[in-house]
Amino acid sequence: MSEIALAADFAIIVVVATIIGLIARQTGQPTIIAYILTGIILGPVAFDVVTDEGLVELMADLGFAFLLFLLGLKMRFEDIREILPSVTNVAFGQTVLQTALAFLVAVALGFETQEILVIALATVFGATPIIVKILTDKDEITSLPGKIDVGVLIVQDIYLVIVLALFTADELGGAADIASTLGVILVMMSFIGIFSLFSSRYILPGLFRRIADNKDVFLIVAIAWAFLFVAVAEGANLDPKVGAFLAGISLAQLPYSKELEDRITPITDFFILVFFATIGLQIDGLSSLLAYWWQAIVASIVLMVGNFWIMFYLIDREGFDVETSFLGSINMVQVSEFSLIVGALAIEQELIGPDVLGYLSLMALLTMGVSTYIIAYNHAIYERLEPWFRRFESDDATDAEIGTYEDHAIAIGYDEITESALPMLERKFGEVVVIDRQTDHVEELEREGRYEYVFGDFRHTEVRKEANLKGAAFVLSSSVEREVNEALLEEVGEDATVFVEAERITDARALYDRGATYVIMSTHLAAEKISEYVELYVTDREAFDEVVDRDVNGIEARRRRATLESDDHGGADDAEAGDGSDVATDVGSDETPGGETHD
């Protein structure tokens, strides 16, 4: 087929997937379902429009690699450190019990031995992209049930990578061949994994510290790092996608990971579109999709109910309370899109036929579609069922304390304005989080070790989520970009106090109209201050000299602070606090658009 025809196939997939994706969004369904339906509609099941898969398969392989790379980027071990032992117990128990349940269901439905093994391995995974996306949108990703689910998904993803590597091995014969192949895979993955963690501690921090300020180079180096691991994995006779996954893990441990995750997501989304469309294209026809339709419905119901009770039992056994156990379980009831990935690889190995892939596809579509609404309304469902589930609560049930920001202060940008206010904010709110994208600022914050920080552009969703903007009690923005501050005011909690900065009076008025508590106008305040100083100089020279001495001392305190080590900076804080208090007093007395307060 000509290059024009290949490009036309590719264009048709993108256009149709976009249209179906928009419809899916309107109905609250995940776009992954829309992409699978695109392949079903354009492939042999419906219209059989896309016939040559050369370019499509290449793009799909890239999509799969980027998907696993992004998956690795989300695996921050720091996020589940507080509950790691419990999560590990739940994850291993869930993997074993859900695999056994899927095995028994497949046996009961009459599948052949080889098909049963593939189905059992394929249907154990949770839908990581869907679960993470919905919980993030609901601001529940940092809750205790959310962290339990993320921890289980991390273990599942490692298990997934091993299964994928097994299915992409050159030859799988009897049990001995499978065992030896699995042993080689685990050894090779261990070596690459050790190098991944080693590099995340000793190589990548220095590298990214030098290039993180340049957004374009930052992204290119990250992608190059992924392809380096792809090449290493291929050289070790592993599936190259395993390398992409391990590359993502190494980058995830860096303070720059949230910024990178947001920048890589649009690229990944594009390739994922093609990848999941190709899964639908591999179903031979409507007869294959519906060959096991009633079995798919029965299996979907049994697995969703069974998966819930398995997770509930395992989480409850670790001593968490009933609500945590219920929410953590109900979020994980679906058969994941990864079952289709395993199924597609099993077809290449000729372990199953298209009919079984149709069965897996139908089951994934059903469970993912239903679970989307279940996760969206998980709290409402629990409220209805709480009286019945309370009978499972034991007297010693308790929830772990998890590290998350709540009722804290956020400073957007680290400059003279925010720096002088940080000590006061720390005394008032206890915890202060600084969002900044300048590596030298982050290094200074890291040296001091006094304030929490998130590296990244405030415009990026993942960065705002990481700082828990909605849970903040006070936000101080040093950005003069009106759209940034408007986005801040739109997302912040209703009861939060918000100080923002503006250059023009029209911007200040617009920000007040949107709910800003106070709008800082640096140029206006400077003009006011100069006028006050000139008047003071003319009317009271002694008072003027005292004010100048105070300012000089403040500047000297800042200079000393910049040269001291983190354990010697306490003396400068008092001077800074004085400066911050003075600014607040001056600002509060201003009756102009730059100085009025807004309740």
N, C-alpha and C positions, 0 to 999 in steps of 0.2 A: 504494500500500500504506500502511496506517495506521502511525502512529508506534509503536504497540505491536508490530506485526509487525516493523518495522525493529529495535526493541530486542530482540525475540525472536531474530532472525537473529544479531545481534551476540552475545547471550548464549550461543547454541548454539555459535558459533565458539570463544568463550573457553573454555567448559566442555570441549568435545571436544579442543581443542588442549592444555588442561591435562592431560587424561587421557593422551593420546598422548605428551605431553612427559614425563610421569612414566615411562612405559614406555621411552621413548628413553633416558632417563638410566640406567635399570637395565641397559640393553644397551650403554651407553657411546657412544651416538649423539648427535650435536649436536641441540639442540632445533629448529634451523632445519628439519631434515628432518621433524620431527614437525609443524611448522606447515604445510609444503607438503603433507604427507599429509592434514592436516585439510581443506584446501581440496579436495583430490582426492576425499576421502570424502564431504564435504558438498555437492560440486558435481555437475555433470552426469556426471562419470566414474562415480560410484557411486550415491548416494541422492538427489541433486538436492534437498536440503533447503533450502539458501539460494538463493532465487530473485531477490530484489531486492537490488541492491548499492549503493543510495544511501548509507546510513550507513556501510556497510563500506568503500566507496571513499574516503569522506572520511577515515575513520580510517586507511586504508591510506596515503593521501597524507601524513598526519601522521607515520605510522610511517617512511615513506621519508625524509622530511625529518629526523627525529630520528636515523635510522640514519646518514645522511651527516654530520650534526652531530657525532655520537659518533665517527665515523670521522676527522673533522677534529681532534677533541680528542686523538686518539691520535698525531697527526703532530707529534711533538716533534723538531725538526731537531737539537737537542742530542744526542739519543740515537744518531744515526748520524754525528755530526760527524767522528769519527776515521777512518771508512771511506767517507766521502761520495763521493770520486772513483771508487773501485772499485764502490760500489753503483750509482752513476749509469751506469757502463759496462754493468754486468750488467743493470740494469733496462731500458735502451734496447735492448740486444741481445735480451733475453728478449721484449720486446714485439713487436719486428719478426719474430723467428724463430718464436715461437709463433703469431702471427697468420698467418704464411705456412704453417705446418704445418696449422693449423685450416682454412685456405683449401683446401689440397691435399686434405685428408681429405674435406671437403665436396664437392669436385669429383669425387673418386674414387667417392663414394657416390651421385652422380647428382642432386644438388640443382640447382635452377635458379639462374641468375646472381644475382638479387636475394636469394634465400635464402642463397646461398653467402656473400655480403658480410656479411649480418647474422650468420650463424653464426660467420664468421671474427672479427668484431669482438666477439661476445658471449663466446666461449670462451677468451679470452686471460687473464682475470683469475684471481688466486688468491682463495681464500675467506678474506678478511681476518678476519671475526669468529671463524671456526673456528680458523684458524692461530694468531691472537693468544691466543685462550682456552686452547687446549691447551698451547701453549708457556709461557704464564703459569702454568698449573696445574703444569707440570713444572719450573718455575723455570729455563726455558731461554730466556726472552724477552730476557734481557740477555747471553746467551752470544754468541759471535761468529757462529755460524750463525743464531741468532735475530735478531741485529741486521741481518745481511745480508738476511734474509727481510723484516723490517719495512721496511727501506729500499726494497726492490723493491716491496713493497705500497704504500708511499707514492707512488712514481712511477706505479704501476698505478692508484691511486685518482684521481690527477690526470687520467690518461688516461681513466678511467671517466667522470669528471665531464664531460669534453669530449664523449665519445661520447653521454652522456645528453642533454647540451644540444643536440647535433646531431639526435638522434631526436625531441626535443620541439619542434624548430623548426616554424614554421607551414607551410612548404612546402619540399619537397625535390624538385627536378626533375632536370635533367641535371647533368653534372659541373660546369658553371659555377655553377649555383645552389648546389650543395654547397660548392664552394670559397669563394664569397662569404659563405655562411652561416657556414662554419667560421671565416673571417677575422673576421667581426663578433663571433662567440662568443669568439675568442681575445683580441680587443681589449677587449671588455667585461669578460671574466674578469681580464685583466691589471689594468685600472683598479680593479676591486673587490679583487683580490688585493693590489695595492700599498696600498690603504687598509687592508686587513686587517692586513698586516704593520706598517704605520705605527701603527695603533691599538694593536697588541700591544706596541709599544715606548713610545709617548708618551701614550696615553689610558687604556688598561685598567689598567696597574699602579697608578696613583693611585686610580682608581675602585674597584678591588677591594680595595685596601689599607684603604679607608674602610669597606667593607661586609662584608668577609670574616668578621668575628667574628660577624655575625648570619647563622646558617645559612639561615633562610628567605629573607631578602632576597638573600643570596648566590646562591641557586638561581634566584630569580625574575629577578634582573638578568641572569644568564647566559642564561636562556631568552628574555628580552626582547631581548638582544643578537642571538640567533639569528634571531628574527623581524624585527628591523631589517634584517638582511642579506637575509632572504627578500624583504622589501618592496623593497629596493634592486635586487635581481636581477630581480624582476618588473617594476620600472620601467624596467630596461635591456633588456627583452624577452628575458631569459634564463630558463631553468627556475628557479623559486624555490628548488628543492632545492640548486642550485649555491651560492646565497647561504648556505644553512644549512651547507654544507661549508666554505666560506671563513670563516664565523663561528667554526666549531670550530677551524680552523687558528690564528686570531688568539688564541683563548683557550688553545690548547695550549702556547704559548710562555711562559705565566705560571707562577710557582711554585705557583699555586693549582689547576693543571689536574688533578692526581691526585685531589684532594678533589672537584672538580666532576665528574670522570669517574665516580667512584663514586656520586655523588648523582643523576646524570642517567641512569645505566644502568637502574635499575628502571623508570623512565618509558619509556625507549626500548624495553626488552624488551616492555612491554605493547603498544605500538603496532606493533612488529616482528611480533609474533604475528599481528595482523590483516593486516598487509601481505603476508606470505608465504602466508597462507591464501588471500588473493585471487588469488594467482598460480595456485594449484591450481584455484580456481573458474573461471578463464578457459579451462581446457582443456575443449573441447566435450563430450567423452565418452571412454569407454574406448578407442574406436576411434582417437581422436586421440592419446591417450597412447601407444598401442601401434602406431600407424601406421608408425613407423620403429624398431621395437624392436630388430631385429638390427643396424641401422645404428648405433643408440645404443650397443649393446654393443661393436661393433667400434671405433667412434670413441672410446669411453671407454678401451679398452685401448691403442689407438695413441697417443692424446693423453697419457695418464698416463706411458707409457714415453718418448714423444718429449719431453714437458715435462721429465722428469727429466734426460735426456741433454743437452738444451739448457742447462738451468741448470747442470749439472755442468761442461759445457765452458766456460761463461762465467765461473763462479766460479773454476775451476781456472786459467783463462787470466790471472786477476788476481793469481796467485801465492799463493793460499791453499793450505793443505795438503789432503791427500786427505779426511781425516775431516770437516773444515769444508765442503769442496765437496760431499761426499756428504750430510751432514745438512741443509745449506742447500738442497739440490736435492730431497731426498725429502719435505721438508715442503711443497713447492709443486706437487705433481703433480695436484691436483684441478681440475675445472671448477667455478667458483665459483657461488654463488647469484646473483651479479650477472648471470650469463648469462640468468637468468630475467627479471631486471629489464629488460635490453636487449630480450629477446624480447617482453615484455609491451608495451613502448613501440613496438616494431616492428609489433605487431598493430594498435595504435591508428593507426599511420601506413599501415596496410594494405600493409606491405612483405612480410609473411609471413602464413601462415594458422595456425589452431590446431594443425594436425598438426606443424608445425615447432616450435611452443612445447612440444608434447608430447615431441618429440625432445630439445629442450634440457632439459626438466624431468627426463626419464628419465636423461639423461647426468649431470646435476648430482646427482641422488639416488644414482646408482651410484658416481660418483667421490668424492663427499663422504663417503658411508658407508664405503667402503674406506679412504680416506686418513685417516680418524679413527683407525683402528687402526694404520695405517702410521706416523703421527706419534707415537702413543703408544708404539710399540715401535721407534722409529727407531734407538736405540743398539744394541738387540739384533740388529736386521737388519744394522747395520754390522759388528758383531763377527763375524757369520757370513760376510760378504762381504769383510771387510778384506783377507785374503791376496790375493784376486783384484784388488781395486782399488788395492793398493799399487803395482802396475806403472805406474800413471799419475802417481805422485809424482815430481816433478823435484827435482834437488839444491838449487835455489835457492828452493823453495817455503817460504813462511813466513807465519805468521799475524800480523795487525796486533794491536797492543796496544789493548785497548778499555777505556774507563773504566767500572769497575763496583766496587761495594763488596764486599770479601771479607776475612774475619778482622778485622773492624773493631769499633768500639764504637758502641752506639746508646743515646742518652738519650731517654726518652719523657717529654716535658714539660720546660720550661725554667724552673726555679724555683731557690730557694736551695739545695736538696739537689743537684740535677744541676749547677747552675752551679759550685759549689765543687769538684765532682769532675771536670769536663771537662779541666782542664789535666793532671791525673794520667792520665786515660784517653788523652789525646793522646800523652803521652810513652810510655805502655805499648803502645798499639795503633796509633799513627800516624795513623789516620783515625777521626774521630768524626762521627756523623750524629745530629742532633737532630730529633726529631719533635714538632711543636707546632702548635697551631691558633690561637694568639693572634698577631694581626698585629704588635703592638708588640714581641713577643718575636722574631718573624721579622725585623723591621726592625733590631733590635739585633744579631742574628746576622749580618745582611747587612752592616751597617756595619763590624763587626769583621772580617768576611771570613776568620775563622780556622777555623770549623767548617762542615761541610756541614749542610744542613737540608732537611727535607721538610715542607711545609705540609700539614696535614690532621689528621683524626681517626684515631687509631690503630686504631679499630674497623674502618675501611674497608680492604678487601683491597688495593686499588691502592696505598694509602699504605704498607702493610707490604711489598708487593712492591718498591716504589720504593726503600725503605731496605734491601732484601735482608735481612730479619729472619733467614731461615734460615741465611744465611752469616755472621752476626755471631758474634764470639768472646766479647763481653761486652755485656750489656744492663742498663741501670739505669732502672727505671720509678719515677716520682714520683707515679703515679696510685694512689689508695687504693681504687679501684673493683675489687672482687674479680673480677668477670667479665672486666675488661680484663686483669688480671694472669694469670688462668687461661688466657685465649686466648693470651697471650704465651708462657706456659710450654708450651702445647700445640704451638705452631708453631715455637719456636726450636730450633736444632740441639742434638743430644744432648750435645755437648762444651762448649756455651756456659756461661759463668758468668752467673747472673741474680740481680740485686738488685731486689727489689720492695718496695712500701710497703703497710702495712695499718694500720687503726685499731683493730681488735679482735683479741684473742688467738685467737678461733676462726678468724678469717680467716687469721691468721698460720700456724696449724697446718695449715689446708687447703692453703695455698700451699706449705708445706714438703713436705707429702705429695705434691704435684704436681711436686716437683723443684726448688724455689727454692733457690739457694745461700744467700741471706741475706734475711730479711724485716725491713725497717726499720719500727719503730713509733715515730713521732715523739713522741706523747704519753708513751709509756713511757720513752723516752730522755730527754725533758725532765724527767720526774719523777726519774729516776736522777741526772741532772746537777744538778738543784737540791739533791737530798740530798747529793751529793758536795760541792757548793759550801758548803752550810751547815756540813757537818762540817769542811771545810777552814778555814772562817772561824773556827770555834770552837777548833780544835786548832793551826792554824798560820797566823796572820794574814799573815805575810810571804809565804808561798807563795800565799795567797789573793790578795794584791795583785798578785803577778806574773801569775797567771792572768787576773785582771780586765784588767790592762794589755794582755795578749796579745789578749784578746777585743776590747777597744776599738780596738787597732791594726788588727785584722782588719776591724772595721766601718768604720773610716776608710778603709782600703784599698779596700773595696767602693764607698764613696761617691765616692772619687776616680776609680775606674775607670768609674763610671757617667757621669762628666762629661767624660772624656778622649776624644779621637778614636781611631780604630782603630789608628793608628801610634804611640800613646803609652801603650798599655795593658800593656806588658811588665812594668813594675815591680809591678803589682798581682798578677801571676800567682803570684809567690813566696809572698805572704801567703795567697792562695787555696789554693795547694798545701799550705801548712802547715795551714790549716783542714781541708782535705779529709783530710790524713793523720791529724790528731788525731781526726776523726770516725771514720775507719776503725779507729783504735786503740781508741777507747772502745767502738765498736760490737762489735768483735771480742772484747773481754773480757767482754761481757755474757753471762750464762749463762741468761737468761730466754728465753721464746719470741720476744722481740723482739731478742735479741742472740746467740743461738747460731748457729753456722754449720752448713751442711748439705752434706755431700759427696755 
